[in-house]
Amino acid sequence: MIQQFRKSTAAVAILAAGMGVAHAADWSDTSISYRYGTDFAEPYNPTDIKKNIVNLSHASGYKYGSNFFSADMLLSDKNDPSSARSKTGAHEVYVVYRHTLDLGKVTGQELKAPGIRGYGFTAGFDMNTKVDAGYNSKKRMLVAGPTVMFDVPGFLNVSLLALWESNAPYSTFTQSGTERYRYKTHPMLTAAWLIPLSNSVPVTFEGFANFIASKGNDEFGGKTARETNIDMQIMYDMSSAVGAAKNTFKVGVEYQYWKNKFGNNANGFAGSGAFAKTPMIRAEYHF
């Protein structure tokens, strides 16, 4: 418990540091959002799961690049129980941080090409803590690799990242845990975007897509599968309807397609729970 508290405190400290430098940033955007769906899925669990998800995100740009921080708090219903034979749902915190260094800004040169705004280098981490019945994930992952920034309305960044991932699960069914296990270093092709869909209506197409190679054998000796995680949303800026500044309040719909979730083969023992196809509603407040 103390160790989990220290890790959570570290995550908050990182966010606070990012917020602290916002005054020196060229631009910044911080938001709180809520999303809800009834068709979430978890590996080895064939039952649809309802989840409420609260998110805190911060993005900012400065002289040499940009920062992105996101923290999800995911609250499941009883179909994803918090422990063996529990009637309460699991809860999870998932944190992502990325820093992209703009190579053109660093070198003082215009590194552009037709259709390309610039080139960068991205590094960061993922980490999570989940309290559930069967796995209790404690994921830790470092990422690094090149990024291409495409010249589109809004933005579209595509990166090829190396992933150094580990986990140390614990099962409440067997009352046994696994020492921290490091998977094979593996690549991920990832894209993130926010693109206006109209000049007259404040609607945007936003999201990310991760295409992840197999990470070798898992901590139990089984083979992992290639993973596809696409999360996209159509968002409407309703700020003017409530007398707020542009891009303050957004509402919309979201859809997540996640095949072979966390590298678990949906055609194997992990079953249909390793293949999530989840519609959601979403609301955001930016400040």
Order of alpha helices (4+ residues) and beta strands (2+ residues): alpha-beta-beta-beta-beta-alpha-beta-beta-beta-beta-beta-beta-beta-beta-beta-beta-beta
